[in-house]
Amino acid sequence: MTAKCPYCGELLPSNSITCPKCYRKIDSSILKAEAEKERRQQEKPKRDISRTIQLILCIIPAFFGILGLGQIVRNFRQKRGYIFLVVGLLFYAIGVSLTFTLFPSVIIKIFSTLGGLFFLLMYFLLFLGTLIDILGTFRVSMHI
C-alpha cells in the first residue's frame, strides 16, 4: 500500500512517519484513510453479468458442442469454464464422429454408434453440470 504526501505528492511507503522528499511529518490518519480507500477499491464488485445472458450462453452453444461459456463470462479467471469447454468439445466431437460415421460392416457400425452414444451421454452430463453451476450461482446470489 502506498499513499501520497499531502504536501508534495511523493509516494509514501506504508510504514513511513515522514515524507522521504519534503521530510514533513505525516499524520497516521492519512495513511489509514489511504489504506481504507485502497481496500475498498480492491473489494469492488465484479462486473454484473446479466443472469439471462449467463443462462443463454450456457444453453444455446451447448447444441453445437460448446460448453462453459456461461462460466467463462461470469468469471474468466476461474479454470472451471475452460475445463468444461475443452472436455465438452472432445466428448462432442468424438460422440458425433462415432455415431454418424459410415462403416461398411454392420457390427463395426453398431459398436461405433454405441461408443458415440456413450460420449454424447457424457457430454450431456457435462451440460447438466454447467447448467447446475449457473443455476446454483443464481440461487446463492438471491439469498445475499
Backbone torsions as a table, in degrees:
resi	resn	phi	psi	omega
1	MET	NA	133.7	175.7
2	THR	-130.0	142.4	175.8
3	ALA	-118.3	167.4	177.2
4	LYS	-105.9	144.9	176.9
5	CYS	-66.9	129.5	-179.1
6	PRO	-69.7	-12.6	-176.3
7	TYR	-96.9	-45.9	-175.6
8	CYS	-119.1	-12.5	177.9
9	GLY	86.2	5.2	178.9
10	GLU	-68.4	143.4	175.9
11	LEU	-70.2	135.0	-177.4
12	LEU	-109.8	137.7	170.7
13	PRO	-66.0	158.3	-175.2
14	SER	-65.3	-25.2	-176.2
15	ASN	-102.3	13.7	-175.1
16	SER	-81.2	145.8	176.6
17	ILE	-104.1	-30.9	178.0
18	THR	-127.1	158.9	178.3
19	CYS	-74.9	133.1	-179.4
20	PRO	-72.1	-13.3	-178.8
21	LYS	-99.0	-52.9	-175.7
22	CYS	-100.4	-5.8	176.3
23	TYR	61.6	22.1	176.4
24	ARG	-85.0	152.9	179.9
25	LYS	-73.5	136.1	-179.2
26	ILE	-103.9	127.5	178.0
27	ASP	-69.9	135.2	-177.8
28	SER	-65.9	-23.5	178.4
29	SER	-66.6	-30.2	177.3
30	ILE	-66.0	-43.8	179.1
31	LEU	-64.9	-39.1	178.7
32	LYS	-65.6	-41.1	179.2
33	ALA	-63.5	-41.5	177.5
34	GLU	-64.5	-40.1	178.9
35	ALA	-64.3	-41.4	178.5
36	GLU	-65.0	-41.0	178.9
37	LYS	-63.1	-44.0	179.2
38	GLU	-65.8	-38.7	178.5
39	ARG	-63.8	-42.2	178.8
40	ARG	-64.1	-37.7	178.9
41	GLN	-67.0	-35.5	178.4
42	GLN	-72.0	-27.3	-178.6
43	GLU	-92.5	11.3	179.4
44	LYS	-57.5	140.1	-179.9
45	PRO	-64.8	146.9	177.7
46	LYS	-65.3	161.9	-179.6
47	ARG	-58.7	137.9	-175.5
48	ASP	-88.5	102.6	178.2
49	ILE	-87.6	133.5	-179.1
50	SER	-56.7	137.3	178.6
51	ARG	-64.1	-35.0	179.4
52	THR	-64.6	-41.7	178.8
53	ILE	-64.1	-41.9	178.2
54	GLN	-60.7	-43.4	-178.8
55	LEU	-66.9	-41.3	178.2
56	ILE	-63.1	-43.0	179.1
57	LEU	-70.2	-16.2	175.8
58	CYS	-83.9	-37.8	-171.2
59	ILE	-92.0	-54.6	-170.6
60	ILE	-63.9	-48.7	179.6
61	PRO	-63.8	-19.0	-179.7
62	ALA	-63.9	-25.2	177.5
63	PHE	-69.8	-17.3	-179.0
64	PHE	-110.2	12.0	176.3
65	GLY	89.1	15.2	-177.4
66	ILE	-113.4	110.5	177.8
67	LEU	-110.4	161.6	171.5
68	GLY	87.4	-0.5	-179.4
69	LEU	-65.7	-35.5	177.4
70	GLY	-62.2	-40.9	178.4
71	GLN	-69.3	-38.5	-179.7
72	ILE	-66.8	-41.5	179.2
73	VAL	-67.7	-38.3	-179.4
74	ARG	-64.5	-45.9	179.2
75	ASN	-152.2	99.8	-174.5
76	PHE	-73.5	-7.6	179.9
77	ARG	-88.6	-15.7	178.3
78	GLN	-81.7	144.2	-177.2
79	LYS	-79.1	-19.0	-173.0
80	ARG	-55.4	-46.3	-178.7
81	GLY	-63.6	-40.0	179.9
82	TYR	-68.8	-36.2	176.8
83	ILE	-64.7	-45.1	176.2
84	PHE	-59.2	-40.1	-178.1
85	LEU	-63.7	-50.5	-176.3
86	VAL	-68.5	-49.4	-178.1
87	VAL	-65.8	-39.1	178.1
88	GLY	-62.6	-43.6	177.6
89	LEU	-61.6	-41.1	178.6
90	LEU	-63.0	-50.6	-179.5
91	PHE	-61.7	-41.6	-179.0
92	TYR	-64.8	-46.6	-178.1
93	ALA	-64.5	-44.7	179.3
94	ILE	-66.0	-44.5	-178.8
95	GLY	-62.1	-46.0	-179.4
96	VAL	-67.9	-42.4	-178.1
97	SER	-66.6	-38.7	178.2
98	LEU	-72.3	-36.7	-177.1
99	THR	-70.5	-39.5	-172.6
100	PHE	-107.8	15.9	176.4
101	THR	-82.3	137.7	-179.7
102	LEU	-95.1	117.6	175.9
103	PHE	-113.2	146.7	180.0
104	PRO	-69.7	-29.8	-177.5
105	SER	-89.8	136.0	-178.6
106	VAL	-68.2	-39.2	-178.2
107	ILE	-65.7	-43.4	178.1
108	ILE	-64.7	-39.5	178.9
109	LYS	-62.3	-40.4	179.5
110	ILE	-64.6	-46.9	-179.1
111	PHE	-67.7	-37.7	178.7
112	SER	-68.4	-36.5	177.3
113	THR	-66.1	-42.9	177.5
114	LEU	-63.4	-41.9	176.7
115	GLY	-63.3	-41.6	177.8
116	GLY	-63.5	-41.2	178.2
117	LEU	-65.6	-33.6	175.9
118	PHE	-62.5	-46.9	179.6
119	PHE	-66.2	-35.3	176.8
120	LEU	-68.7	-33.6	174.9
121	LEU	-65.9	-42.2	176.5
122	MET	-62.7	-38.3	177.3
123	TYR	-62.7	-42.8	178.7
124	PHE	-62.7	-39.6	177.4
125	LEU	-65.2	-37.9	174.3
126	LEU	-63.3	-40.4	177.3
127	PHE	-59.9	-44.0	177.7
128	LEU	-61.6	-36.5	177.1
129	GLY	-62.7	-42.9	178.2
130	THR	-66.3	-39.5	-180.0
131	LEU	-65.0	-43.2	178.6
132	ILE	-65.3	-38.0	178.1
133	ASP	-62.3	-46.0	179.7
134	ILE	-65.6	-46.6	-178.7
135	LEU	-68.3	-31.3	177.7
136	GLY	-65.6	-36.3	178.0
137	THR	-70.6	-29.2	176.9
138	PHE	-65.4	-44.5	-177.1
139	ARG	-64.0	-43.0	179.4
140	VAL	-63.0	-44.8	-177.0
141	SER	-71.2	-21.5	177.8
142	MET	-72.7	-31.7	-176.9
143	HIS	-82.7	-14.9	-177.3
144	ILE	-79.3	NA	NA
